[in-house]
Amino acid sequence: MSDAFHASIRSELDAIRAAGLYKDERVIATPQGARVRTADGREVINLCANNYLGLSSHPRVIDAAHETLRSHGFGLSSVRFICGTQDLHKTLERRLSAFLGTEDTILYGSAFDANAGLFETLLGADDAVVSDTLNHASIIDGIRLSKARRYRYAHDDMADLRTQLAQARRDGARHVLVFTDGVFSMDGTIARLDEMRTVCDEYGALLGIDECHASGFLGARGRGTHELRGVFGRIDIITGTLGKALGGASGGFTSASADIVALLRQRSRPYLFSNTVAPAIVGASIAVLDILEASTELRDRLEHNTRLFRAGIERLGFEIKPGVHPIVPIMVYDAVRAQRLAQRLLDLGVYAVGFFHPVVPKGQARIRVQISAVHDEATLRQALDAFAQAGRELELIP
Ligand SMILES: *Cc1c(COP(=O)(O)O)cnc(C)c1O
């Protein structure tokens, strides 16, 4: 009986390998940073972390984590509502609300959990959720868990958004929630929240966004996509992560009106049935907000670095998805060549990852680079030199 089961698992693994889709973990032996050392002892420039602001190993953040470890202990061994809420958790929730321009915030173990616990709690069978086709897996799963009627609009397509909203209204939906990634991680596309807000208002719909690739650096003060698009304070629901720009450890949140957050605290399952965020992470996250509210230096440097890298890679003759986000998709189209480029870059001391079907559409293979505030100009130029050499060798550029 169990033999047959294990044989079927093995055959599934073989099929993944045969399709060239088997993912290996690359082991790193240093903290996160502009350069990392891999377990085989090679130092490489890191162009694939979500460490947008370099806060993953910022000395002030590490100090705050140490201090909190001493003052508040290692773990709480409890969910929030039993005995897992410290003064720090309340402080971080208040600070995130102020940072994001909302009334209240609820912490989760991850942004995946925040999205998983959102839709089921807020929407019933009479309601509708209207979702971008390229939304993150955690949004898709969260929507699946809810009883709401589902509508999908073509990626970033405002005309189709209207069509789907009109359909939801014709179908008699009571409440309608439109939900989108603020930034789409494969293309660096930034949702047009200003237009979306107008459309949602026309149809009496709520607008919610997932800010995992935006919180901390998009917009003039780094508050996120809503700030960049001029609709700060006008988004109904914001979900996000502490695991990317905001320190990079782990933890997520949903930020919204006081009533929405109050209901999530009563009913949201990943909040009720999963452990509280560890004190050291909470203390360090408060330090992150101190840093970001005191100065825009890090997001400014990230913006400068992004501009420098985007201009440099285009000057070399590579084709990139246009935009301003530190996610820079360098288009190769062919999956095998994308993999070869990533491998050659690694030989040349640059760690960047190739993405191909099924992560991106067939024939749209690419190298996705993520720029950080901790990359200095010399490092970025060295990375560009490696791209130049590898690109010429593989005849991707002249
Ligand atoms: C990374 C990411 C998540 C998951 O965040 P975690 O806190 O790591 O669970 C959710 N949504 C989007 C859009 C993301 O990019």
The ligand as a Gaussian input file, in Angstrom:
#p B3LYP/6-31G(d) Opt

LIG

0 1
 C        5.800000      37.523000      -1.282000
 C        4.355000      37.761000      -1.511000
 C        3.390000      37.242000      -0.636000
 C        3.772000      36.336000       0.510000
 O        4.424000      37.032000       1.512000
 P        4.901000      36.216000       2.827000
 O        4.885000      37.203000       3.919000
 O        6.280000      35.708000       2.496000
 O        3.939000      35.109000       3.018000
 C        2.071000      37.563000      -0.846000
 N        1.694000      38.350000      -1.869000
 C        2.595000      38.857000      -2.746000
 C        2.141000      39.739000      -3.866000
 C        3.946000      38.570000      -2.599000
 O        4.840000      39.049000      -3.464000

